[in-house]
């Protein structure tokens, strides 16, 4: 695999770098980091990207895609991570849009894709249920046909940003007989439909991003079903492969590790730095080696995309190792913060850097515990790898 970048690629990298520097202002970055202003800020940022034509690189050109090369996609994501630029909300642009593009009708493409592209509709994902998380095929939310509608009853859980969402894409059971992977359909549901209740779940990091979504006799037009009835499991697997590739967050982990290096090399009491500790050096080296190997795996996946191949079992490897590396970095960050990781911002009267660093280290660590579970638990990814790659 050729990993040398051409002069044109490097010119593109500089263009991306300059764009981020110009358009992601300090004021906007501050609002993006604040949960109270996040919604309006991320929509504002995504509209900036849409106006530039960079909001949906992997979409077909006729629907607003960029037609970037594999190298350009890689460089864009790397520059985004290095600059600390937030990723787009994945549920619409990177997830349900891919399913609509691959399996949706022309009418569905015309109805949903423009509003996803412009960030006029906020989407959330209705997959996991109480009792059907890692074993997603065990879902029990029912959709019973009633003329031109389905009547949906059940509940979804761990639904990220459902409190903001205009639409939810859901897996529902339309046939309770036979294998549990069969009889599942893929529905697009308007969140303003009567009978939908969103219940807040406050996560361990003390932020509200997760929710339970309850459906009580919710009417959904059959026209909002993607593809064939009872074929939803096929579409779900397609979507999960794209999700797991994105969850790896290789470039973002690289930025966090670089930031930690700067902190570890900063002199503390006695004129020494934490990096002088050989155990700290070894931990940094181990993570860097793992991250480098993962980056080459990511490049192989991107090369497959360039050849017209969809994400294969490599997506499970990316998800598995990517989330393990994220958690290793979060653990290292907590250890570097020391006792500051036990103090919340605002609980100390001083303004020491360690105070703010410790607060963010704790929040990242707490939320990051779920990384090896969402998108398909890492135990599931090991089983997929053993079956598909190793033939066991």
Secondary structure, DSSP 4 states (H G I P E B T S, - for coil): ---PPPHHHHHHHHHHHHHHHHHS-HHHHHHHH-TTTHHHHHHHHHHHHHHHT-S-TTS-GGGT-----HHHHHHHHHHHHHTTPPPPPHIIIIIIHHHHHHH--HHHIIIIIHHHHTT-S-EEEE--BTTBSSSGGG---EEEEETTEEEEEEEE-S-TTTTT-SEEEEEEES--SS-TTSSEEEEEEETTSTTEEEEEEE-TTS-EEEEEEEEEEEEEEGGGEESSTTBHHHHHHHHHHHHHHHHT-HHHHHHHHHHHHHHHTSB-GGG-BGGGSHHHHHHHHHHHHHHHHHHHHHHHHHHHHHTTPPP-THHHHHHHHHHHHHHHHHHHHHHHHGGGGGS-TTSSSS--HHHHHHHHHHHHHHHHTTTTTTTS-HHHHHHHHHHHTS--
